[in-house]
Amino acid sequence: MNEQQIIETFKTKFQPQLTTGLRGSYRVPSDKSISQRALIFAALAQGTSEITHLLPAADVQHTQKALTDLGIQIVQRQRLTWVVGQGGWQFKPLATRPQLDLGNSGTGTRLLLPLLSRQSFTSQLVGDASLSQRPLTNFLEPLQKMGAKFSGGNYLPLTIQANQQLHGIAYQLPVASAQLKSALILAALQADTPSQLVTLAPTRDHTERLLRLFGVPLAIQGRTIKVLPWQRPLQATALTVPGDPSSAAFMIVAALLLPDSHLQLNNHSLNPTRIGLLHLLQQIGAPIVIGSSDQLAAEPVGQIGVQSLTDRAYPPLQIDQHNLGQVIDEIPILSLLATQLTGTSVIKQAASLRHKETDRLHVITEQLRLFGAQITEQSDGLTITGPTKLHLPTEPLNAYDDHRIAMMLIVASLVLGQKIPIAGLGSIATSYPDFLTDLIQLSQGA
């Protein structure tokens, strides 16, 4: 669904009922991070790659459009996508003006940065108002040390100058960021000498897994990644995109908070770097069952079973740099869950959340307080004390065009059993366009 269809569905079909849980079997929507990486790596490969279940969300579509503007042929037919790779690191110059519009796609922007940093032509990346407010300093500084040339400041729009050479780098990442790690790996593969990257803490490893699938091995030991210059093209492959844990998180928490829920999630990624939410829930004793895993291309997948929380007290959440990288996108919905746990949940060392689609630390605090939550905003995190009986907000709700805030607010209204007007719902199209229809079906036991 597009933005307008999402808004119309909320107005006409979303009818929350306080006594209704989520029931039935549910296929988790395809992973956004993997979808974008699969498109980009397939574009670099020799031959035609076939991608099954590419996520049909706005962020992915913006990345796909940027690649076609760079000369990549992409064909789609229902659940299949074929990408005719260019067989190397060099794209074709933009046919008209040197501008690529990434919309709100932060992943597409950050992964194209290193790839456009060693091209024979100048290009410019632009984005929507939200993406244009997200700083790129952590990406530009190491890329400039490697020889990349930029102009325009630390935000979009950003001009990437023509450049024929990148150098290897020894670099310790200042933040736990899968996007930064991935960008530097892609730059290092194009460099003239080896690179060594040291990560701060574990983060998503989709780039490493997919590169191996496309024929590029990486030497990884602990937090150190050694990257050798890769002179050969990536090799085309076939892959199926697994389910996205960050999208599934909203259904899981909704099922926990609603009475009489019995939900089975299929095709859920069981990648160890993506199931931090499941581990947190298991640690507090929530009724979560993780089934056995199967391999889907380079990723493990499996079934997840979820039931409603019982009447007993559940302990609070503790999130810091050691586990933040595995739940970074789930912080909004985990914050809602924390309002119903006993004691004070602490989220810290999460200042990067101030530079997402919104300042998420501030917006989470502002919006949950409207429901009566006991939440305090810290400089780098949140403290949330519960359990708190949520009440109907007396002021309008606003997601500020942040898709994950929008979905959190919808789940909160479901918990209250009240349909509450929410501004900015159309942003859900960027990552999970079918969220409302899936939620409505599951609440009806479909």
Steps between C-alpha positions, in 0.01 A plus 500: 500500500609857442477783755147604411371141503650449847327811632169395343528146642555643847195723466260242359610150606702523822261428787696408815324292763632481854420129545646373174851356476700409192433147381605284210795443271690796360775526238751762606556761225832489320803659661565860391874493575555181302278615212706813447833322533388225263413757232830684539721190504313348206562824310876451550498134399588320180181353356132513593392450861151385596354638822183347643272700733673836468325735742258729306554799729582860411857491636585197285333654196707817535820295512385302198423818306845639582661184362299516178604865463859373523442265205394178677222298334245372753190300406219406740218251463287438809726353770808474275757768422782459248804727516739505203833577663763729353782260581725746682527801726438766235151634432386685190489880527154639559330565169337834582592689817748359757240464774369189676188537713508253793176621659517381862735208435780535751645159414500572128672835559768364727584198283510699177739753656807270484402361160469846347823613670712327235327586175616693195206739526356744753166416659270651758286326761177667610223384733176607660479747787547228763805337340653841434510566876702188582873574533753307291810601695584146619499383137670791328801527733639145448411503129690827459798343675482229233511763225133571428409857409175664609353848498186643654546440873402208721139467387308436181506635240858381463724512194744214443787608282649289223786295644707211368669366813421394857763398756488236769434606858553379856197628684308446822132576458384760755144364514332161476353545152439232239459768235838658578668161512345404166595827335864464604512137386375605156757779484778268617419245229574773242818624671857459378630348827348278773280649774432406859174601669435459872136513606380639833243226566308232307264634232305353211722287277284487186773663293758240600260211434380633167849581377600139565193389306610724211849346510693749715661352815585718799746421779314557828645434844310631798436870446767531229421481128788478255406600146722433199456698179264302275593530135248250361126555455252360747328188365126504428288275718143411593368585846178528696459789742407382852255671733592825673529479882463877531158486333398183683582669833183708483282190459688316774460779757136554399433130556669514841298801615160394365293236683447151358771522232630186331723605213733298278752695294645325196812585299644699793874562470698316765824676416678527839566870441128571446322317780598724788133576564419130533789455744384797709149358515627158599713657774195657663303176470257606227309215330716482187597173330772494233471205262777315321671683216542432130744666262358747250787600274755650742257550789339269760121525529237331714167523682427709807209432736358782715223510761363774724687601813350347812394695807831448678763773523769512232836667570618812315727524195867594506642622168846648438778488242544125554156414364378826347631415152269199487185693599568849367189511280285335766554768767165676435289188547720375786439833672126440482550150642713643782203702625333168590798336673571517873783732599713745307618410152821676396609574145841670483791568266239549229568859392497384135121475531490878491604483134244261356190609306431710810674561829354172622602544863307825517199388295459169687504694827256764377250256351500238777454771763173585325385149598604557863832313481764569765789566264803727530719608212874485566777644284574156355196293588177449692382381840149354513328392822205263502261347502281793402136482400490695177220747442348672200720794393345843543722651228543395135755229423774563244745252350692785334523289182708235678376156397605323818344765723181474293480122547571533873210746536265268312590214735446731799152589372431128451597434862255771610230363271447849357559643155698818559583747219871485420681746273778367278365146446587497131867460590432131569532449123878543527552165673177302552221611262272208595527552876141610553344232281707230674407638842130512412503140371681367806268684739212326328666162541559457127 
